[in-house]
Structures are given as C-alpha cells and as structure tokens.
Amino acid sequence: MGFDPSSKIQDRLVFGEFGGVNPSITDSSTYTFLSPDTMKEVFEHEIEGCFLYSRHWNPTNKYLSAALAELESSESTLVTASGMSAISSTVLQICSAGDEMISSRTIYGGTYALFKNFLPRFGIKVRFVNMSDTNAIKKALSKRTRLIFCESISNPLMEIADVPQLSKIADQHGIKLVVDNTFSPMIISPLRLGADVVIHSLTKFINGTSDCVAGCICSNDEFINELTDINGGASMLLGPVLDSYRAAGILKNLHSLHIRIQKHSKNALYVSKQFEKLDFKVFYPGLPSHGQHDLIKEIMNPGFGFGGMLAVDVGNKEIADNLMTKMQEEKVGYLAVSLGYFKTLFTSPSSSTASEIPKNEQEKLGLSDGLIRISVGLDNDIKRSFKRIIRCLKSLDLV
C-alpha cells in the first residue's frame, strides 16, 4: 500500500542523469532553448523533459512530484512552498466569487482562519459542519457549493473522516472532495477511497526533520494542469514555488517514510494506552475507546498503525502549561508547534495551533484549554520515555 520503493517510477527517480544514485539538483530559475519555436510551444503546453522557468516546473520538483503521486496513487502531483499554499491554491482553483464550500469544523487553525476570515473577502462562503453528521452535511449543501473539505485525521481532536461516505455525497452533487492527509501519510489513502484531491503539508511527517516548509496537491492530470495553466492556474499565478534544494531533501527523506510511520504509530499507541490507564481523557484513533476506532480500521492501509499524533486532556490551561514545561525539562521532547519530527513535540492547541478558532467555537468542539497535542517521536525505548512523563505527572500531583 502507498509508496512502493520497488515500483517502476522509482527506477526513474533513483538515478541522476550522470548515474548518481540520487537525482541531480537543478539549481536554475530559467532554461535555455535552441529554437524560439520550442520556447513558444512550452509556453502553450507542457513538453515532457523540457523546462522553461522554475515557477512553472523544474526537474527536481518534477522528481519529488512523481514520487508523491506514487505515494498517494494520483495521476499527478504539484509541490508547493507550504501546506497552506497547497490548500489556498486548490480552493481558489475550484471556487470563484459567489461560490460556497463545506468544511469540517475541526481543522488546523491556519486553515480555519483562511476559510473563516480570508475567503469571504473574495466572495467565497464557507459552511462549517460536523463531518460525522451526514444530515448536517446535506443540509449545508446548496446550488453554489463547489467542494467539501476535511482532514483525514483531524487536528487536534483526532476525528476520522469517513472518506468513502463523503465521496458518495460529493459525487451525488457533482462537487469535489478535498482531503488534507497531513496526519496520516501511508496510513490512509484518500484518493483510493474516492477523494478528488489530496493535500499534504510536507513540512510534517513526509519530510520528517523539521527543517523546511513545503506542501503538495495530489489529483488527476486534469486538475494539476488547471493549477499550472499560465493563463488561469491558481498555483501558477500565485507562485508558491518550492525551492529545488528543499525538494531534493524531501525526496531523500521520503524513502524512509514507511519505517518512520510504523515507529511513530507504535510509540503513540503505547503512550496513549499509558495515559488512558492513568484515567486521562485521550484522543487517539488506535484506542478501542475512540469513537471512530472501527471506522479507521475499515479505511486504513494495513501495516502502518494509527499514526503518531495524540491528544490528552489534563484538565485546564495551568496544568497543561506546567506539565509541558516539566516534560521539556525532563527531556521528553520539545514544547513546540508542528509535528512529524523525530523528536517528540507537544503544544496546547487552544492557545497555539487552534488559537485562530474563537473560544466559544473551541468549547462547542470539545477542545478544552487543558488539551495537550503530542506528536510522538521515534524514541527507541518508549517505555523509558514514558517513565519520564510519569515523573513529571508525579511532580505536579497528577498521579
């Protein structure tokens, strides 16, 4: 399932033009032509192996795009300068002034701010709904609805999107289903389940080393060609170009993704179980107590676990802040936003990654200010790491 290191596409990716085991990095913004006619032709449509200007395409980004297409089983992929640029380009390609879209109410704070505060400036209305409530979704549909947006595993409450069901609704109404799969690369394959577009923040698990910001859009050839059209393509004209050196680094890290995801998942499952044994409220889809545990088991790819992300509610903001401070002092991990790093990262979403969502909306969602989101790292001895957490909890009289 997912990215296959032995696939035919990899035969092209592994070797550079001079026989190197890694493709060469193309450090050029523009490319020469022997014929003005060929330059004109490239302006009009893409020619395989021929490049014009790196805002359009460059060879290094092409290599990474091809690998990501293999990962998500898409016909094509476009890499971008951030996950947010991937989302904004996708939405602005599909929607125009006067159009509407439906979004999950539990999404990353930056995405929420884009949908709630920014898109209305361009006449695009977003209706936020509970993606688990089919009737609410259908009620939110109108003649102007152009897409449904959700996260396969939501940030930060770990809700699971029923992609096959959402796909049926989208197909029935002739609209697009766009899925942000940042939390679950390899674990869930939304395009195989009926989604039209899959988005990633490559910054997170796919790159895995917290040293760059990048994104991607995976879809069919037609949609990627629309995005890169020189006259009307959102990505082409907004220009969120990924640097070729960063693209090359992500491509190299991609080869270890399957191993890393398995380890992240194994460690997160252990940590979740231990917190639950201590009677904390834990949000992790790998636990039978999770309300959508059976759903994720139905739609997930076997062999990669349930992901490296979890959330635990410790009661209130003061306790959460003190515990995170203690965990950093005990070298459990780092108090930092983002996720997918090889070290454990933790943050309080209500005042960081979900702070764009108003407090009254957070309360409706069940997102308390005592919630800690944890991106569990690749610790080789996770039991030893959790013993450090126990020491932190004991020092605060929480156990």
N, C-alpha and C positions, 0 to 999 in steps of 0.2 A: 504494500500500500504506500501511496505517497511517493517520495523521492527515491528512486532506484539507482544506486551508484553504478550498476552494471548495464543500464539502459543504453540504447543506441545513441541517444543525444549526448551522453557522457563521452562517447568516443570522439565526438567533435570538440567537446569542451576541454578535455584533459590536455590536449596537445596544442602548443603555440605554433605559429607559422614556421618557426625555426626548429621545431621538435622539442621545445621545452615542455615539461610535464604540467606547467601551468600556462594558460593563455597569456600572451604579452599584454601589457597595459598600454593603451593608446593614449598618449598624453598630447592631444591635439584638439584645438577647438574648431579647426576648419580643415578641409581636404581638397587636394588639387584634382584637376581634370585635364585630360589630354584633348578633350573635344568640348566646345561650347554646347553642342547638341546633347551630349550626355548630361551635362550640368542642367540643362533645361528639362530633360526627361526626369531627372531625380527630383527636381522641384515639383513636378506634376504627380509622380508616384514613386513609391519605394522600389529600388532595384536591389536584389539580393547581393550582398558583398560590396555595395557601393555606398559611400557616405559623403555627405555634403557639409554638415555643420552639427556640432555636438549638442545643440539644443534639440535637434531632430533625433539623431541617434549617433552613437559611436560604437566601435567594435566591442569594447569592454562591457558597456551596458547591455549590448546585444547578448553577449555570453551569459551574463547574470540573468537577463530576462528569459532566455531559453531554459536555464536551469530551474527558475521559479515556475515556469509554465509546466515543466515536468513534475515539480513538487505538487502543484495544485491541479494537475490534469486539465490544464486550459490550453486552448489553441495558441494563445498569445499572452504575453505579459509586458507591461510597461513599468520600468523602475522610475521612481521619483525621489525628490530630495527629502521627503518626510512622509510619515503616515498621514498627517493632516492634509498635506498637498494631494495625496492619493484620494482621500475622501472628498475634498473640495473639488478637485478636477472631475471626479466621477459624477458627483451630484450636479455640478454646473453643466456637464455634458448632456445629462438626461433632462434636467429641469430648466425651464425658462420662466420669465416673469408671468405671474398668474397661475403657475402650476403649484401642486401640492405634493407632499410626501409624508409617509408614515414612518415614525422611528420608534424603536424600543425606548421606553422611559429610563431604563438602566443602561447607560453607556458612559464611556470615558468623558470626563468633564470638558475637555477641549472640544470634543465632537458635539456635546450638548450646547456649548457656547456658540459654535459655528451655526448649528441648526436653530437655536432659540434667538440669538441676538444678531447674527450677521446675515443669514439668508433672507430674513424678512426685508432687509434694506434693498434687495433685488426683486422683491415681489414674490418670493417663494415661501409658502406657508408650510410649516411642519407640525404635524399632529403627533403627540407623544402618547403611546399606549402600552399596556401590559402585553408583551408578546406571547404570554401564555394564555391569553384570553382571546380565543378565535372570534367570538361575537364582538368584542371591542374593536378588533382589527377591521372586521367587516363594516362595523358602524362608522368607522373613521374614513372609509373609502368614499371617494367622490369621483365625478367625471374628470376632475383635474388632477387626480392622483397619478403620479408617474413612477413612483418606486416605494418599496418597503426596505427599510434599513435596520439591521440588527447586528449584534455581536454574537458569534457562535457560543462563547462563554463570556458572560457579561462582566464588565469592570465597574464596581468591585465586588458585587454580590454573587458572582459565580452562577448566574442563572443560565440555563441551557436553551438555546433557540431550537425549536422543532423545525429545522430547515425543510424537510420534506413537506410538512403541512403548510408552511409559509409559501413554499414554491407552488403548491396547488392553488392557493389563494391568488398569488401573483399571476399565474398563468390564466386563471379564470377571468381576470380583469385586464389582461394584456399589459401588465406593468413589470418592471424589473425588480428582482430580489437581489439586494446588495448586502453582503455579509463581511463584517470585519472579523478575520480569523487570527488576529494577533496573539491571543492567549493559547491557541490550540493548533499550531502547525503540525502536520502529520497525524495528529490525534483525530481531527475532524477534517473531512474533505467536502466542503460545501457545494462545489460545482458538481460533484458526483451525486449529491443529494438533491440537486435541482436548482441551486442558486445560479444567477446570471453573471454576477460579478463578485470576485473575492478580493478583499483588500488586506494588506498587512502593513504594520509598522515594522520594517526590517530592523529598526533600532533594537528591538527586543529579542525574543528567543532566536530568530533566524540568524542574526549576526552573533549575538551571544556574548559580546565582550565590552559592551557599553562604551564604545569608542567612536561611534558615528551615529548620525541621524539619517534615516532613509525610509522609503516606502515602496509599495508596488501595487499594481492593479492587474488582476488576472481575469481574463474573459475570453470571448471568441475573437476571431480575426477582425470581424466587422467593427466591434466596439473599440478595440485598440486602434484600428485605422481611423475611426472617428476622432478619438482623442488626439491623434498625432497629425490630423489633417492641417495643412498650412493655412487654410482659409478660415476654418471654424473649429479646430480642435482645442478643447479646454487646456489640455496639458501643453500642447504646442505653443499656444498663445500666452498662457500664464507663466510658462517657462520654469517649472520646478525641476531643474536638471540635477541629476546625481553625479557627483564628481567621479571620474573613472578610477581613481586610486581607491576610493571608498567602495566602488562596485567590485573591484578586484578582491578587496579584503573580505567583503561579504561572501563572494563566490567561494573563497577558500574555506571560510567558516561553515558554509552550507554543507560541506561534505561530512561534517561531524554531527549534524543536527539530530539525526536519528538516535545516536548514542546519548547525546545530551538530554533530549526529551525524555528518554527512558529513565535516566538518572534523576532528573528534576521531578518526574512523576513519582518515582519510588520514594524519594525523600519527602515529598509533600504529603503523600499518603500516610507515611509514618508520623510526621509532625501533626497532621490533622487528627489522627487516631489518639495521639497522646493528649492533645488539648481537649478532645471530647471526653476522654477518660477523667479529666480533671473538672468536668462539668461546665466547661465554657461552651458558648454557642459558636459553632464552627460552620463556615460556609466552604464546602469542598465537594465537588460532584462525585468523587470517588468513595464517599461515605454513604452507606445504605440509608442514613438518616436524611440525606439531601433529598429534597422533594422531587428532583428530576434525575435521580440516580438511574432509574430504569431507562429513561429516555436516552441519556448519553450512552448507555451500554448498547442501545439499539443502533445508534448512528455513528459511533466511533469506529476507527480503524483498530484492529487488534494489535497488541504488542507494544503500544506506546504509553499505556497508562492513562491517567485522568488529568495530567497537566501539573505544572509546577506552581500554580497560583492557589492561594487560600486566603480566607479572611477569618479573623476571630474577634468576637465582641467581648471586651474585658470590662465593660460597664459604663465608663464615662471618659471624657477627654483627659482629665488629670491623670487617671490611672494609665490610660493608653500612652500618654506622653512620658510618664515616669518609667513605664515598662520598656518602651523603645529606647530610652536613654540608657537604661540598665543593660539592655541586650547589646547595644553598641559597645558599652564599656566592657562587657564580658566577651567581646569579640564573637558574638553570634553572627553578626553581619553588620550592615550599614544602614543608618537612618537616611534614606534617600528615595526619591521618586524613581520611576521607570521600573523595569523588570526584565527577566530573562538573562541576567548576569550570572557568572559562575559563582559569585558570592551571594549570600542571602541578603535581600534588600527588604526593608519594611517602611511603611508610612501610614499616616492616618488620613484616609481618603476624604473625610468630611472637611478637612482644612487644607487639603493639598490637591490630589488628582481629581477630586469630585467637588472642589470648592466653588466651581462655576455654577453648580446646581444650587438654587436657593434653599435655605434651611428648611422651610416648610415643605418643599418638594422632597428633600432628603428624608424627612420624617415620614412622609407618605410611602416612600420606597422601602422603609425599614433600615435606612442607612444611618446608624447611630454615630454620635461623636466618640463613642468608645470602640469603634471598629478599627482594627489594625489589618491592613493588607500586607501579606507576606509573599514575596517571590523567593521560593526556597531554592537555595543554591546547589552546587554539585559536591557538597561535603562527602568525603569518603566514609566518614564514621558519623552518620546522622544521629545515632543514639548518644554519642558523646556530645554532640552539638546540643541536643535537647536537654541534656543534663545541665548545661549552662543556662538554658531557658528556665529550668526548674529553680536554679539558684536565684535568678532574677525574680521569679514569682514569689519565692520564699522571702526574699529581702523586702518585698512590698506587702507581705502577709496576704498574698492572693491564693496560697495553697497551704 
